[in-house]
C-alpha cells in the first residue's frame, strides 16, 4: 500500500482500521499460488479481528503454500464515502487487491444484522449482489458462520454456504477451485463438485415454494441426490488447526486478547440457545494441547491476556487445574486469564485466587431469567440461592463490580418474572462488602429472539414496544447509585428476529433498505427501524408473519432442508418439556438421543485425565521490588503504516513487541499492571517521525545493543529502533524544547506572500477547538523558524512550552489559508527534536 497517496485516511475515524501491515500478517505473491481467497468480515476491523473463527481460517488457508488468504472488513460509513468519492474499489489489507480479483470471497455471517454490510462490501468491489447475475469472471461468493443455519434471507446472494465447522471444508473447497482452474471449468462445475462435499449448501440447487396464502410451503431440491444439507463437524479438537501465529492488530479491538478455544460444543441444553444446538457434540481439547498453544501463541503475539473460550468454560473437565497451570506459567509475565463464559453452577471459588493473580478480569453471571420457574422452562437449572451465593463469593474474593445478564420476552414470562429480576438484582447487590458511592452491579437486559434449530423456534417474539415496556419496569426500579441498568435496543432485536426465521422473500426489502442508506444495523446509532418498516411494507412483507405468530409444530420451515444434526423430533420433545416445566439433564450424565452423534467418529470427547506432563513457570523468584532494574532510553522511527496509529495504539504495539522479544519489562503495581514506559510526546495521527523517544525499565543488567537488535526483529512495519542507551541512575529528563518538521505541500496552492506576512507579524492567533472548549493560541510565539527548503517542502521549527499546542499541519493550514479539504494532503515528517 502506498501510504503517501492515502491522504484520505486522515479524513476518516480510526485510520488504523485500514492500514494492515500488522505483525504476523501473511503476504504472498498471487502469481505464485493456485488459489486466492479474500476473507470478508462484514463489520469493522476491531470487531472482525476479535473473532477467533476468522483467525483460524486465515491461518489454515495460509498454511498451504498454494493458497493466499487475505482479509477485508466493512468500511465505516465515513470510509465508504471516501472510497466512493475517489472511485476506489474495496481491497484487502495484505496486498491492496480489489475483492473482484480473487478466486473466492468468503463472507462470515456471525449474526443477521450484518446483511446490509455484505451488500456494501460487494457493491464497493463491483460485484453484483445476486449469484444468478454473476458469470465466471466474478469470484465465487461463499458464506459461513452461525447465521448460516438459516441463510435463506440472503441465500440468493451466495454461490455456496458452509454449514458447520470450516477448518477442513475450506481446504476441500480450494482443491475444487484449483482443479477447476486447471481444467478450465466454470462455476457450474465448481458448484456440482462442492455439493458432494459434506457441509456445503448450494442455494441455487433448491427452489422455495409458497402457498396461495403467501406462506412458505416447501423447499424443492433441483438436483437429484442432493435433498438435504448436513453440517460438517470437526470430530477431534486436538487435531483441529489453531493459529499460534495470529495477526497482531494495529487498532484497539473489542476483545483485545489471545483467545484459546478450550472446547467446542455444550452439553447443557438451554432451550433458547442456538449455539448449544449447532455446535454439538462437546469436544474438549486436552490440557496439554491448551498449555502448549497458549505458550506458543503468547510468544508469537505478545498479548497480555488469555481468554479461555467455550460455550461453558466452567464445565471444562479440568478447568481448576488448567487455570492454576496457566497462571503458574504466565503470572510473572503479567499475563492475565479470563473466563468469558461461566455458568453460575459451575463456578468454584477456588478459581478466584488464580484469576486475580495478575488482575481481576471482568466477571459476568448470566441468570437469564428472574425466577426459578422461568429458568426451568428454558432449561437453565439454576436457583436464586445459587446465584446469590456465587455473587457473595465473587465480592468476597475482591471483585468490586459484577455484571448480570438477563433476557426479557422468554416463552412463559410474566410480570412476576420481571419483578423477580429486580428482587434478585437487589439481593446480589446486597452481597457487596462495601458500596461507598460506586456502582457494584451492572444489569444487562436484551429482548429474546427465537432462533432456528432450537426448541423455541415455533414461539412468537414479543414486539419492540412491549420489550421496551418490560425493560422500563426493570430500569425504573433502580434509580440509585449502586445498580446500573443497560439494555439492547428492542428495535435491534425486532430486526434480528425478522431475519433469524425469515425466507428468501426478505432479500428484496433488504436490498431496498441498503439502497436507502441502511448500514451497520447492529449499531444503535445507525439503525433506522422506520426505514426498514417502510421497505418491508413496500415489498408486501408482513412482519407479524415472521415475528409475532406461533408456528404450527408440523409447519414447513424455510431452514428445514438444513440439518444441525439434532433431530426435529428431539426439538419437539424439548418444546413439550418446556411447556410442562420439565428440565432435561446435562448429556454428560447420559445420552439424550438428540441425534447428532454416531458414537464412532462423532461423539462427545471429554477429558478423563489430566494429561499435562511438563511443568514450567512457578518456582521461587525474587520479589519484584528486590530485583535489579535498568532504565533505557530508546529512539525510534514512526513511519508509513505506523504513522496512522494513535498514540495509545502505538503504546500497545510497542508493548507487545517488547513481550515478543522476551524482555523482562518492569510493570506498575496495582489493579491493572502496566509496563513502565514513558514517551517524550504523543504524535498526532498521520504524522511521521524519525526521532521519537521513550524511556523504559527492564529487570536486570542489559546490553543496549542486544536490546536494539532483538527489538528490530519484532516490530511492526514503520517502527525501527535507531538507538538504545542505558540511563540507569541518570536523572535525564525528556522534556522537548524544540521540534523540527519537514512539511510536504505538493499539489497544494501556496501563496508565499502569506508566509512573509506571518514572519513579519507580532502575533498570529489560531483558534483551537477541543472537548474542553475553545482556546486562542498565538502561533507566532510557537514558531521559531519557518521557510521553504524546496518548491514543495517547508521546514517548520516549533518551540514547546507549558499549555495547549497546535498541530504542525494546523499551523501551516492557517498561515497559507489552505482549504480544509486540502489540509489532509499536507505530509508531516518530524526530523529532529531537542530535549532538555
Residue pairs with C-beta under 8 A, 6 or more apart in sequence:
1 19
1 20
1 21
1 96
1 641
3 9
3 19
3 640
3 641
3 643
3 644
4 827
7 824
7 825
8 82
8 86
8 824
9 15
9 18
9 19
9 644
9 686
10 644
10 685
10 686
10 824
11 78
11 82
11 824
12 18
12 76
12 78
12 79
12 82
13 76
13 78
14 44
14 45
14 46
14 76
14 251
15 644
15 685
15 686
16 45
16 250
16 251
16 644
16 645
16 646
16 649
17 44
17 45
17 46
17 73
17 75
17 76
17 79
17 251
18 45
18 75
18 79
18 93
18 644
19 93
19 250
19 641
19 644
19 645
20 71
20 92
20 93
20 94
20 250
20 641
21 93
21 250
21 640
21 641
21 716
21 717
21 718
22 93
22 247
22 248
22 249
22 250
22 716
23 247
23 248
23 301
23 656
23 657
23 660
23 714
23 715
23 716
24 245
24 246
24 247
24 248
24 300
24 301
25 93
25 94
25 247
26 58
26 62
26 68
26 69
26 94
27 94
27 95
28 62
28 68
29 68
30 36
30 68
30 95
30 97
30 101
33 65
33 66
33 67
33 68
34 66
34 67
34 174
34 178
34 181
35 66
35 67
35 68
35 103
35 104
35 174
35 177
35 178
35 181
36 67
36 68
36 69
36 70
36 97
36 101
36 102
36 103
36 104
37 61
37 67
37 68
37 69
37 70
37 102
37 103
37 104
37 105
37 106
37 170
37 174
38 69
38 70
38 71
38 72
38 92
38 97
38 99
38 102
38 104
38 105
38 106
38 139
39 54
39 57
39 58
39 61
39 69
39 70
39 71
39 72
39 106
39 108
40 72
40 73
40 99
40 105
40 106
40 107
40 108
40 118
40 121
41 47
41 48
41 51
41 54
41 71
41 72
41 73
41 74
41 107
41 108
42 74
42 107
42 108
42 109
42 114
42 115
42 117
42 118
42 120
42 121
43 73
43 74
43 110
43 114
43 117
43 520
43 522
44 73
44 74
44 75
44 76
45 73
45 249
45 251
46 249
46 251
46 252
46 253
46 254
47 73
47 253
47 254
48 54
48 71
48 73
48 74
48 108
49 55
49 73
49 247
49 249
49 251
49 253
50 253
50 254
50 255
50 256
51 108
51 110
52 259
52 261
52 309
53 108
53 145
53 166
54 71
54 108
55 243
55 246
55 247
56 166
56 167
56 241
56 242
56 243
57 69
57 106
57 166
57 167
57 170
58 69
58 71
58 243
58 247
59 241
59 242
59 243
59 245
59 246
60 167
60 170
60 171
60 241
60 243
61 67
61 68
61 69
61 170
61 171
61 174
62 68
62 69
63 241
64 171
64 174
66 174
66 178
67 171
67 174
70 92
70 93
70 94
70 95
70 97
70 102
71 92
71 93
71 94
71 247
72 90
72 91
72 92
72 93
72 99
72 121
73 93
74 114
74 117
74 120
74 121
74 520
75 83
75 90
75 120
75 124
76 520
77 519
77 520
77 526
80 120
80 124
80 519
82 88
83 89
83 90
83 124
84 124
89 98
89 99
89 100
89 124
89 125
89 126
90 98
90 99
90 121
90 124
90 125
91 97
91 98
91 99
92 99
92 102
98 125
98 126
99 105
99 121
99 122
99 124
99 125
99 127
99 139
100 125
100 126
100 127
100 138
100 139
101 139
102 139
103 139
103 140
103 177
103 181
104 139
104 140
104 141
104 142
104 173
104 174
104 177
105 122
105 125
105 127
105 139
105 140
105 141
105 142
106 142
106 143
106 144
106 170
107 118
107 121
107 141
107 142
107 143
107 144
107 158
108 143
108 144
108 145
109 118
109 143
109 144
109 145
109 146
109 147
109 148
109 151
109 154
110 145
110 146
110 147
111 146
111 147
111 496
111 522
112 147
112 153
112 495
112 496
112 498
112 499
112 500
113 492
113 495
113 496
113 499
113 521
113 522
114 147
114 521
114 522
115 153
115 154
115 499
115 510
115 521
116 510
116 513
116 514
116 518
116 519
116 520
116 521
117 519
117 520
118 154
118 157
119 129
119 157
119 510
119 511
119 514
120 514
120 519
122 128
122 129
122 141
122 157
123 129
127 134
127 138
127 139
127 141
128 134
128 138
129 157
129 511
130 156
130 157
131 141
131 156
131 157
131 158
131 159
131 203
131 204
132 156
132 204
134 141
134 159
134 187
135 187
136 186
136 187
140 159
140 160
140 177
140 187
140 190
141 157
141 158
141 159
141 160
142 158
142 159
142 160
142 161
142 162
142 173
143 151
143 154
143 157
143 158
143 160
143 161
143 162
144 161
144 162
144 166
144 170
146 274
146 275
146 278
148 161
148 162
148 163
148 201
149 163
149 231
149 274
149 278
149 452
149 453
149 559
149 562
149 564
150 451
150 452
150 453
150 500
150 501
150 502
150 558
150 559
150 562
151 158
151 161
151 201
151 203
151 562
152 208
152 502
152 503
152 504
152 506
152 558
152 559
153 499
153 502
153 503
153 504
153 506
153 507
153 510
154 507
154 510
155 161
155 203
155 504
155 507
156 203
156 504
156 507
157 507
158 203
159 187
159 190
159 191
159 202
159 204
160 173
160 191
160 194
160 200
160 201
160 202
160 203
161 200
161 201
161 202
161 203
162 169
162 170
162 173
162 199
162 200
162 201
162 232
163 199
163 200
163 201
163 229
163 230
163 231
163 232
163 562
163 563
164 199
164 231
164 232
164 233
164 278
165 199
165 231
165 232
165 233
165 234
165 240
165 264
166 232
167 234
167 240
167 241
168 232
168 234
169 197
169 198
169 199
169 200
169 232
172 197
173 194
173 197
173 200
176 190
176 193
176 194
176 197
177 190
179 185
179 193
180 186
180 189
180 190
180 193
183 189
191 202
191 204
191 205
194 200
194 202
195 202
195 205
195 223
195 226
198 230
198 232
199 229
199 230
199 231
199 232
200 229
201 229
201 562
202 223
202 226
204 222
205 221
205 222
205 223
205 226
206 219
206 220
206 221
206 222
206 561
207 219
207 220
207 222
208 216
208 218
208 219
208 220
208 503
208 504
208 558
209 216
209 217
209 218
209 219
209 220
210 216
210 217
210 505
211 217
215 545
216 503
216 556
216 557
216 558
217 556
218 556
219 556
219 558
219 560
219 561
221 227
221 561
227 561
228 561
228 562
228 563
229 561
229 562
229 563
230 563
230 565
231 278
231 562
231 563
231 564
231 565
233 281
233 565
233 596
233 602
234 240
234 264
234 283
235 283
235 601
235 602
235 603
235 605
236 283
236 605
237 261
237 263
237 264
237 283
237 284
237 285
237 289
237 605
238 285
238 286
238 289
242 260
242 261
242 293
242 297
243 297
244 293
244 296
244 297
244 300
245 297
245 300
245 301
246 258
246 297
246 300
246 301
248 301
248 302
248 303
248 653
248 656
248 716
249 256
250 641
250 644
250 645
250 649
250 653
250 716
251 645
251 649
252 648
252 649
252 652
255 307
256 303
256 305
256 652
257 303
257 304
257 305
257 306
257 307
257 338
258 294
258 297
258 298
258 301
258 303
258 305
258 306
258 307
259 306
259 307
259 309
260 290
260 293
260 294
260 297
260 306
260 307
260 308
260 309
261 285
261 309
261 310
262 284
262 285
262 290
262 308
262 309
262 310
262 313
262 316
262 322
263 282
263 283
263 284
263 285
263 310
263 311
263 313
263 315
263 316
264 279
264 282
264 283
264 310
265 279
265 280
265 281
265 282
265 283
265 311
265 604
266 273
266 275
266 276
266 279
266 280
266 282
266 310
266 311
266 312
266 315
267 281
267 282
267 312
267 315
267 586
267 587
267 588
267 604
268 276
268 311
268 312
268 315
268 343
268 379
268 380
268 586
269 276
269 379
269 574
269 584
269 586
269 587
269 592
270 276
270 368
270 378
270 379
270 380
271 377
271 378
271 379
271 454
271 455
271 456
271 574
271 575
271 578
272 368
272 378
272 407
272 410
272 448
272 450
272 451
272 454
272 456
273 311
273 454
274 451
274 452
274 453
274 454
275 311
276 311
277 453
277 454
277 564
277 566
277 571
278 453
278 564
279 311
280 564
280 565
280 566
280 594
280 596
280 597
281 587
281 596
281 597
281 602
281 603
281 604
281 605
282 315
282 587
282 588
282 604
282 605
282 606
283 604
283 605
284 316
284 317
284 605
284 606
284 607
285 293
286 607
286 611
287 318
287 321
287 322
287 325
287 607
287 610
287 611
287 612
288 611
288 612
288 613
290 308
290 322
291 322
291 325
291 326
291 329
291 612
294 306
294 326
294 329
294 330
295 329
295 616
297 303
298 306
298 330
298 333
298 335
298 659
299 660
299 662
300 660
301 656
301 660
302 655
302 656
302 657
302 658
302 659
302 660
302 714
303 335
303 656
303 659
304 334
304 335
304 336
304 655
304 656
304 659
305 335
305 336
305 337
305 338
305 361
306 326
306 330
306 335
306 336
306 337
306 338
307 337
307 338
307 339
307 340
308 316
308 319
308 322
308 337
308 338
308 339
308 340
309 340
309 341
310 316
310 341
311 341
312 341
312 342
312 343
312 346
313 319
313 339
313 340
313 341
313 342
314 339
314 342
314 343
314 346
314 347
314 348
315 343
315 346
315 588
316 322
316 607
317 606
317 607
317 608
318 607
318 610
319 339
319 346
319 348
319 351
320 348
320 350
320 351
320 354
321 610
321 612
323 337
323 339
323 351
323 354
323 355
324 354
325 612
325 615
326 337
327 337
327 354
327 355
327 357
327 358
328 615
328 617
328 618
329 616
329 617
329 618
330 337
330 358
330 617
331 357
331 358
331 617
332 617
332 621
333 659
334 358
334 665
334 667
334 673
335 358
336 355
336 358
336 359
336 361
337 354
337 355
337 358
337 361
338 355
338 361
338 362
339 351
339 355
339 361
340 362
340 364
342 364
342 365
343 366
343 382
344 365
344 366
344 367
344 382
344 386
344 387
344 390
345 381
345 382
345 386
347 390
347 393
349 393
349 397
352 393
352 394
352 397
352 398
352 399
353 397
355 361
356 397
356 398
358 673
359 671
359 672
359 673
360 398
360 399
360 671
362 403
363 394
363 399
363 401
363 402
363 403
364 402
364 403
364 404
364 405
365 387
365 390
365 391
365 394
365 402
365 403
365 404
365 405
366 404
366 405
367 375
367 380
367 382
367 387
367 404
367 405
367 406
367 424
368 375
368 378
368 380
368 405
368 406
368 407
368 410
369 375
369 377
369 378
369 380
369 406
369 407
369 410
369 413
369 417
369 420
369 421
370 406
370 417
370 418
370 419
370 420
370 421
370 422
370 423
370 424
371 384
371 416
371 417
371 420
372 382
372 383
372 384
373 417
373 581
374 410
374 412
374 413
374 417
374 420
375 381
375 382
375 383
376 581
376 582
376 583
377 410
377 411
377 412
377 578
377 581
378 410
378 411
378 578
379 574
379 577
379 578
379 583
379 584
381 583
384 420
384 424
384 427
387 424
387 428
388 424
388 427
388 428
388 431
391 402
391 428
391 431
392 431
394 402
395 402
395 431
395 432
395 433
395 440
396 433
400 432
400 438
400 440
401 438
401 439
401 440
401 441
401 442
402 428
402 440
402 441
402 442
403 441
403 442
403 443
403 444
404 424
404 425
404 428
404 441
404 442
404 443
404 444
405 444
405 446
406 421
406 443
406 444
406 445
406 446
406 474
407 445
407 446
407 447
407 448
408 418
408 445
408 446
408 447
408 448
408 462
408 467
408 470
408 471
408 474
409 447
409 448
409 461
409 462
409 466
409 467
409 470
410 417
410 448
411 456
411 459
411 578
412 578
413 470
415 473
418 470
418 473
418 474
419 473
421 443
421 445
421 474
422 473
422 474
422 477
422 478
425 441
425 443
425 478
425 483
426 483
428 441
429 435
429 440
429 441
429 482
429 483
432 440
432 441
432 482
435 482
437 481
438 481
438 482
439 481
439 482
439 483
439 484
440 482
440 483
441 482
441 483
441 484
442 483
442 484
442 485
442 486
443 474
443 478
443 483
443 484
443 485
443 486
444 486
444 487
444 488
445 471
445 474
445 485
445 486
445 487
445 488
446 487
446 488
446 493
447 461
447 462
447 464
447 467
447 471
447 488
447 490
447 493
447 494
448 461
448 462
448 493
449 461
449 493
449 496
449 497
449 500
450 456
450 457
450 458
450 459
450 460
450 461
450 497
450 500
450 501
451 457
451 500
451 501
452 500
452 501
452 557
452 559
453 559
453 564
453 566
453 571
454 571
455 571
455 572
455 574
455 575
455 577
455 578
456 575
456 578
457 501
457 551
457 557
457 571
458 550
458 551
458 552
458 553
458 555
458 575
459 550
459 551
460 547
460 548
460 549
460 550
461 493
461 494
461 497
461 547
461 548
462 470
462 548
463 494
463 547
463 548
464 490
464 491
464 493
464 494
464 529
465 490
467 490
467 493
467 494
468 490
471 485
471 487
471 490
474 485
475 485
475 487
478 484
478 485
489 524
489 527
491 527
491 529
492 521
492 522
492 524
492 527
494 529
494 543
494 547
495 521
495 527
495 529
495 532
497 546
497 547
498 506
498 532
498 536
498 543
498 546
498 547
499 506
501 546
501 557
501 558
501 559
502 546
502 558
503 558
504 558
505 539
505 541
506 541
506 546
508 539
509 532
509 535
509 536
509 538
509 539
509 541
510 535
512 535
512 538
512 539
513 531
513 532
513 535
516 531
516 535
517 528
517 531
518 528
518 531
518 532
519 526
520 526
520 527
521 527
521 532
533 543
536 542
536 543
551 557
553 572
553 575
560 568
564 596
565 594
565 595
565 596
565 602
566 594
566 595
566 596
567 594
567 595
569 595
570 592
570 593
570 594
570 595
574 584
577 583
577 584
584 592
585 592
587 594
587 604
588 604
588 606
591 597
596 602
597 603
597 604
624 666
624 667
624 699
627 699
627 700
628 699
628 700
628 701
629 666
629 697
629 698
629 699
629 700
629 728
630 697
630 698
630 699
630 700
630 701
630 702
630 726
630 728
631 695
631 696
631 697
631 726
631 727
631 728
631 729
631 730
632 695
632 696
632 697
632 698
632 702
632 704
632 707
632 724
632 725
632 726
632 727
633 693
633 694
633 695
633 723
633 724
633 725
633 727
633 732
633 734
634 693
634 694
634 695
634 696
634 711
634 721
634 723
634 724
635 691
635 692
635 693
635 721
635 722
635 723
635 724
636 692
636 693
636 694
636 719
636 720
636 721
636 722
637 688
637 689
637 690
637 691
637 692
637 718
637 719
637 720
637 722
638 645
638 650
638 683
638 687
638 688
638 689
638 692
638 718
638 719
639 688
639 689
639 690
639 718
639 719
639 720
640 688
640 717
640 718
641 716
641 717
641 718
642 650
642 653
642 716
642 717
642 718
642 719
643 683
643 685
643 686
643 687
643 688
643 689
643 718
644 685
644 686
645 653
645 685
646 685
647 679
647 682
647 683
650 719
651 677
651 679
653 716
653 719
654 677
654 694
654 715
654 719
655 665
655 675
655 677
657 711
657 714
657 715
657 716
657 719
658 665
658 675
658 696
658 711
659 665
660 714
661 707
661 710
661 711
661 713
661 714
662 710
663 698
663 707
663 710
663 711
664 698
664 699
664 700
665 675
665 676
665 696
665 697
665 698
665 699
666 675
666 676
666 697
666 698
666 699
667 673
667 674
667 675
667 676
668 674
668 675
668 676
675 696
676 696
676 697
677 694
677 695
677 696
678 694
678 695
678 696
678 734
679 692
679 693
679 694
679 734
680 692
680 693
680 694
680 734
680 735
680 736
680 833
680 835
681 692
681 736
681 739
681 833
683 689
683 692
683 830
684 807
684 808
684 809
684 828
686 809
686 824
686 828
687 807
687 808
687 809
687 828
687 829
687 830
688 827
688 828
688 829
688 830
689 829
689 830
690 722
690 829
690 830
690 831
690 832
691 722
691 830
691 831
691 832
691 833
692 830
693 734
693 833
693 835
695 727
695 734
698 707
702 726
704 724
704 725
704 726
705 724
707 724
708 721
708 723
708 724
711 721
711 724
712 720
712 721
715 721
733 835
733 836
734 835
735 800
735 835
735 836
736 800
736 833
736 834
736 835
737 799
737 800
737 834
737 835
737 836
738 784
738 797
738 798
738 799
738 800
738 832
738 833
738 834
739 797
739 798
739 800
739 808
739 830
739 832
739 833
739 834
740 795
740 796
740 797
740 830
740 831
740 832
740 833
741 795
741 796
741 797
741 798
741 808
741 828
741 829
741 830
741 831
742 789
742 793
742 794
742 795
742 796
742 828
742 829
742 831
743 793
743 794
743 795
743 796
743 808
743 809
743 812
743 826
743 827
743 828
743 829
744 792
744 793
744 826
744 827
744 828
744 829
745 792
745 793
745 794
745 812
745 816
745 825
745 826
745 827
746 792
746 825
746 827
747 792
747 825
748 816
748 818
748 822
748 825
748 826
750 816
751 816
751 817
752 788
754 815
754 816
754 817
755 786
755 787
755 788
755 815
755 816
758 764
758 780
758 783
758 786
758 815
759 786
761 780
762 780
763 778
763 780
763 781
764 778
764 779
764 780
764 814
764 815
765 776
765 777
765 778
765 779
766 776
766 777
766 778
766 779
766 806
766 810
766 811
766 814
767 774
767 775
767 776
767 777
768 774
768 775
768 776
768 777
768 804
768 806
768 810
775 804
777 803
777 804
777 805
777 806
779 806
779 811
779 814
779 815
781 799
782 798
782 799
782 801
782 805
782 806
782 811
783 796
783 797
783 798
783 799
783 811
784 797
784 798
784 799
785 795
785 796
785 797
786 794
786 795
786 796
786 797
786 815
787 794
787 795
788 794
788 795
789 795
794 812
796 808
796 811
796 812
798 805
798 808
798 811
808 828
809 823
809 826
809 828
810 823
812 818
812 826
813 820
813 823
813 826
818 826
